[in-house]
């Protein structure tokens, strides 16, 4: 709250006289009702006490600018009941009586308190203010309604007497000096809130904290109900899909984000042609899903889709796997011979996954197939026709591999007729919610467990994680949740460790060993921070304001960090 106290000039009077040393020594008595001052040889002002003999009747008086606030005037120490106010010229222009200052300051305080109380009650949000001892000093009517605790019962009491200490954000703000904004939390097990909190600072020291909370419990419950209903609908959709398969081959690709829509639209365009395509994307983004959708959209029903992982086949067997072999082609071969993947994909699609792992000698032979549409089986003399469309995929940087002579440039440009970039999951986090529902529905049916709802803290933890393994990792995490939730209740502790420890995760701490590792890491971070602050203090010659400015934090936050790190203040 921004506020301004009146200045001293608002209660200034001019019933004063300013004497010289000569006038003071002349024996003339000060005029009745006039406050008399003298400017001594040192240029300082003194009040001439009426009726007091000689120098004993002189008391030093402070002279301050007329714009000085009442709070600053009240802080003036001394025995004189007056203060001189000076104008722009620096000369005295009036006086204030310290009794008037105290009276006006008390009135200003009452007015400010009335305005403060009115502002709190007009806010329509639950506001809590605690002092430096963690005692509640303000508790609004909305806080009473939200938490069911009467004002007279909580004021002056420890906040932790009414709420679990580990759930109180206002206490964390008091102790760390860090403000939070628009953060979801649970002050109690049965209440969800959106909170803003910030420390209260005075003269560079944290003297309390304030929290403003909006009750979102009903919205969270509604979200849970919607999630439950959506899961049921998803289950029914899957059952209906089994009876009447969808005509859209891209339906299995879930998500509505702009990045996903762009990639799907590109894939649809590829599916309307017979062109060779190169799919690029990180591991786990679903490149094979796109390849199959392109196949289904441009080939006849029943056309073969043959996938081969180029990284999973030993180089010595690659040629026979791709081109097949005639009987007696080599020792240990099937006496009947064997069809290769190209022949098996005839009339359909050959999907070459992880094309960057293909041996260089095989790249030359694949290039010929792409150029001439013909090839020889291993040990064969008859030229065979390659009647399939090629879709390749990789998570490698093929251009960099060309520079390292690990991938043929001519093959790259032959494959790269059309490139499809599949976005990683961290670039389309808005799709995570829908993917969670899809996988929950799939695995709840697979394992015979009806999942009633996915708690908000589980969703929040999963939304906060970057998913380096992309959709595959997310799918595995959801399967893990379903497997461990034997009672149908998904709990945050069922999530994998990396998800629990993600920044911004609202889930509880990981198991004991992970927590101990986290504590060791925090200790190391604290030591680094401690040394950094000491170096900066030394560079700034102990100027804490300058150090706080360099760190882009308040001075109070710096004091709190120094206190936490055991540094002398």
N, C-alpha and C positions, 0 to 999 in steps of 0.2 A: 504494500500500500504506500503510495506517495503522499506525503503531507508536509505542510510547512507551518512552523510556529511563528507567531507575531514577532516583529523586530522590536528592539528596545525603544525606538523612536515613537512607537504607538502609545507608550505610557510616559513619554518624556514631558517634563515641566521645565519652565524657565525662571523659576523663583530662586535664582542663585546669583551670587556676586563673585567676581574674581579679583582678589586684591594682589597688590605687590608687597614685597618685604617692607618697604617704607610705610605703607598704609597699615600693615599689621603691627609695626612698632610705634606708631603714632599715638597709641592709646585710645583711638576711636573704637567705639563698640559697634559690632555688626548690627545691621538693621533688623528689627524684630520681624520674624516670618520669612526672612531671607537666609538661605543656606550659603555660607561664605567659604570660599576656597582660596588657597594661595599657591602660587607657583614658586617653588624654592630655587635656590642658586643652582641646583643640579638639573633644573628643568622639570622636576616631578611635581605632581599636584598633591596638596594636603588639605584636609578639612579642618577648619577652625572650630573646635568644640565650644559652643556658647558657655561663658562663665568659667572656663578652665584657665588657670594662670599660666603664662609663659609658653614655653615649648611643649609642656605636658598636655597642652590643649590642642596639639596638632596630631592628626591621624592620617596616614597615607591613604590616598584614594586612587582607584583605577580609572584611567581614561581610555575608552574604547570607541570605535566607529559607531555612528548612530544606527547603522544597519545590523548591528550584532543581535543575534537571536536571543530570546528569553532563556533558552536552555544554556547558552554560553554565559549569559549574565549571571545565572543562578550558580554557575560553577566557580565564579570569582571568589577567591578566599580573601579574608581580611576582616578587620574590626569595624570598618567604616560602613554605616548603613546606607551609603549613597554610592553611585557610580556616575562619573562624568561621561557624557557622550560628545564626540567630536564630529564636526562637519567635514566637508570635502577639503576645506582649507587646513584641517588639522587642529583648528581652534575649538575650544568647548562651545557647544551650542545649546546644551541643556543637561538636565540631570534626571536620573531615575532613582527612586527609593527601592531598596532591596525588598522591603515588605510588599511593595506593589508588584515586584517581579515574581515573588513567591505566590502571591494571590492570583496573578494572571496566568502563571504557569500551571497552577492547580486547576484553574478554569479551562485552560487549553487541554489539559490532560483529560478532564471529564468530557469535554466536547469530542476529543479524539476517540476516547473509549466508546462513547455513544455511537459515533460514526463507524468504528470498528465492529461493534456488536451488530449494528444494523446491516453492515456489509456481509457479515458472516451469515446472518439469518436470511438475507435476500438472495444468497447464492444458489440455493436449491441443490447443493451437493454436501456430502458429509465432510466436514472439516475438523481436523484434530490438530491441536498445537500442544507440544510438550516443551518443558524447560530443560536445562542442562542436566537435571537430575532424573530425567525421563518421567517426570510427573505431568499429568494432563492438566493444562491451564486453560484450554478452550475446547468446547465440545458443542457442536451446533445441533439444532433440532433435527436436521436431516441425519446426523450421526446417531441420534437417539432412535429414529425410525429404522435406520438401516441395520443397526447392531442390537437394538432392543435393550440398550443400557441408558438409564436415566442420568441426566447431567449431574444431579446432586450426589449420585452414587460413585461417579468416576473422577470428578474434579478433585485435584490435589492428590490423587492416587497414582501409583505406578501403572503405566499402560500395560506392562507385562502381567499385571494381576488379572487382566481381563482377556488377554489374547496370548497365544503361544509366542514366546519371544522370537523364535526363528521365523515366524510369519509376519513380523511387524517391520514393514519397509521404513516407517518413520523413525524407528530406532536405528536401523542401518544408516539412514541419512544423517542422524545425529552423530553417530560414531565415526562415519567416514567423511562427512562433509560433502558427499556427492549427491547431486540432484538427479531425479529421474522424471521422465515425462511420458505419459500415455503408455504406462506399463501395466500389464495384466498381472494380478496376484490374488492370493486367497488369504485374507486376514484371519479367517476361520474356515474350518472344514466345509461348512455349509454356505459360505458366501464367496462369490467371485466379484472382483472390483477392478475398475480401471483407475489407476492412481497417478497423480502428480505429487512429487515431494521435493522439498528443498530445505537446506539448513537456514537457520536464523543467525545472522552474524552481527556482532557489535564490536567495533574497534578491533577488527581483525580476529575475533574469537567467536567460535560457534557457541551460542547460548541456548540453542533449542532447535526445533525442527517443526515444520508444518506439512501436513498431508491433506490433499483434497481428493476424495474418492467418489466415484459414481458406481452405483450398484448395477452390475450386468449379470446378476445371477439368473434372471429370467431369460435373458438372451442366450446364455450358455446352456441352460436347460432346453431351450427351444432348438438350439443347434444340435444338442445330443439327440433330441427327438427326430429332427430332420435327418441326422446321420443314420439313425436306426431305420427310419422309413426308407431312406435312400438305399441302404443296404438290402432291405427287403425287396425293393423295386429292382435293384441290380440282380438279385437272385432270381426273381421272376423273369426278368429280361433274358437271363442266361438260359433258363429253362425253355422259354418261348423260342429263343434263337436256335436251340437244338432241333425244335420241331419245324421251324421255317427259317433257314439260314438267310441272313441279310444279303441284299443285292449289292451293298457297298463294300468293296474289298478293303477299304481303309477304316472301317468301323472299329477294328481291334486296336487302332492307334488312339489311345485315350488322351484327352486334353483339349483345352480351349484357348490356350495362350496364343498371343500373336506370333511368337517364334515357331510354335508347333504348326499353326495354321499355314504359315509360309512354307514350311518344309513339306507338308501334306499336299499343298497346292502344286508345288513343283513336282512331287511324285506323281500326282494325277496326270500332269502334262506328259511326263515320261511314259506313263502307262497307256497313253493314247497313240504311242509310236512303237516301232520295233527297234529303236536305237539302243546301242550299248550304253550302260549307265555306270557311273562310279559313285558309290555312297561313302561319304566321309563322316566320321564321328568317333567320339571317345568310346572306350569299351563299356558295354552295358546300356547304350542309348536305345537299342532296338533296331539295328541296321537290317537284320534278317527279317524283321517284321515289315519293314518298308519294302524289302526286296520281294517278299511273298505277296504284298499288296499290289506292287507293280505287275508281278506275274499274273495274279488273278484278274487284274483289270484289262489285260491285253491278250491273254491266251484263252483258248476254248476250255470249257469245263472238262476236267479230267486230264488236262495236259500236265506232264510231269514237271515237278519243281525239284531239282537235284542240288543240294547244298554240299559244298566241300570246304573244309577248313584247311587252308594252305599251311597253317602253322602246326597242324597236328599230324602231318604225314611225313615220314622219313624221306629225305631226298632220294634215296635209292629206289623207293617204291612210287615216287610221284608220277613218273611217266606212265607206268602200268595202270595206276589208279585213274589217271585222266583219260588216257587213250585206249586202255584195255590191252589185252594180249591174245595172240593166237596160241593154240595148243602146242606144247613143246617149245615155247619161246625161250624158256630158261629153266634151270633145274629147280624143282620144288613148285613149279607152276601147276595150276589145275589142268589136268590132261584134256579137259573139254574147252579150255580157253576161258576168257572172261571179258564181259563187256566193260568198257570204260565209262566214266561219268559223262563224257560228251555224248556218247551213243545213248546212254540211259535218259539223257535230257532231250532227246530228239522230239521235236514238235513242242517243246516247252522252254524252260529256263534253266540255265546252269548258273548257280550262285557261287562265286568264288570269294569266300570270306577270308579276311586277313591276307589279301593279295600281296601285301608288302613282304610276307614271309616266303614267297615262292622262290625257289632256287633260280639263279641267273640262267642256267642252261635250259630250264623249263620255260623261262620267260620268252626265249627265242622261239621255241616251238609253239607256245600259245599265240605269239604274235602272228605266226604263219596261219594258224587256224582262223584268227580274226580277219586276216587279210584275204585268204583264199577260200575260206569255208571248207577246207579239206585237210585230211591228216591220215597217217598210217598208224595202225595198231602195232604194238611192240611185237616184233617177230613176224609181221605180216607184210605182204607185197601188194595187197589190193588197196587202192586209194578209197578212203571212206568220206562221205559227205557229212559235214557238221551242220545239222539242222536245228540249232537252238539259239536262243537269245542269251547274251552274256550280261550278267549284273555282277559287278565286283564291289568289294567293300574293304575298308581299312581304317585303323585308328592311328596309322603312321603318317608322317610327313613325307610323302613320296618325292616331292621336289628336293627336299634335303637329301633323301636317299640317292637321288640321281646324281647330286653333287659328290656323294661319297662312293659312286660307282657300285651301289648296291641294288639299283633298280634301273631298268632300261628306259631311256627317254622316249624311244619310238613306241614302246608298249604303253607308256603312260599316256601319250597323246592319242593312241588308238583306243584305249579304255575311256579316256576322258572326253567322250562325245558330249555327254551331259553329266554335270556334277550335282549331287544332292547332298547338302550339308544338314545333318541331323543335330539339333541343338542339345547340349548337355542339360541335365535336370536342374542344375543350379541357375540356368538362364531362363527357366520356365517354372519357377516355384509355385506359381498359381495353379499348376496342374497337379501338385502333390496331393491335395485334398481329394480330388476325383480318383487318382490312382490308388490312394489308401482304401477308398470305398470299394474299388474294383477288386483289389487283391484280398480285402477282408471277406468279400462275398465269395470269391473263388475258394479261399482256404477254409472258411467256415463250413462250406459244403463238403470240401475234400476230407476234412478231419471230423465232420459231424458235430461241430460246435457252433451254436448260435451266439454270435457276439451281439450283446444288447446295445452297446454304444462304445464309441472311442472317446475317452476322456480328453478334455481340452488341453491338459498339460502334456499328454502324449502327442497330440497333433502339433502343439506349439514346439515341442522338442524336435519333431520330425521336420517342421517348417524351418527351424533355425539351422539345421544341418545342411552342408553343401553337397552331400552325396557324390563323392568322387567316383563311386562305382555305378552311378546313375540309376536308371530304372531297375536294373538287375539287383543292385544293392538294396533299393527300397523294397522290392518284391520279397527279397530274402528276409528283410527286417520285419515286414508284415507277417510273413509265414512264421517267423520266430515268435512273434506276439501271440498268434493264434495257438501255436503248439503249447506255449507255456501257460496260456490262460485256460486251464482245465475247468475253471468255474465260470467261464464265459465273461470274466471281467479283465479288461486290458489294463495293466499296471505299468507305470513309467519304468520301474526297475527291470521289466522284461525287455526293454530296448537294448540294442548293442551298446557297448561302452563308448565308442566314438560319438554316437548320437547323443548320449547322456551328457558328455563333456563339451558339446558344441556351445560356443558363445551365444547367449540369449536363450538357452534352453531353460524352461521352467521346471524341468523334471528334477527329482531329488538326486542326491549324490550317488555315484556309482558304488559298487561293492567295496568292501574294506580295503582290498589290495590296491584298487584303482584310486580310492580316496587317499591312501597313504602316499601313493606315487604323486597324486595331485598336491598333497601337502609339501612334499619334498620340492616339487617344481615351484610352488608358491614361495618357499623359503629362499630358493635360488633367485627368483625374481625380486624378492624384497631386498636381498643383498645387493643386487645390481642397482636397484632404485636408490638404495641408501648411499652407495658410493657416488652415484650420479649427482644426488642432491648435495653431498659434501663437496664435490668438485665445483659445482656451480656456486655454492656459498663462498668458497674460497676465492673463486674468480670475481665474485661481486663484493668481496670484502665484508661478508656477513649481511648484506642488504637483502632481507627476505622479500621485500616488495618486488625488487628487480628479478629475483629468482622465480617468484610466482608468475610474473609477467612473461618471462621466457618460457615457462612451462605451460602458459595459457590456462592457469587455474587461479582461483581466488587465494588471497593470503591466508584466509581461514582454512581452506582446504590444505594448503601447504603445511600449516601448523599441525593439523590433524594427522597428516601423513608422517611428519617428523616425529610426532608423539607415538604413532603406531610402530615406527621403525626404531624407536628408542634413541632418537637423536636429541641432543640438548636444545631447548628452546631459547 
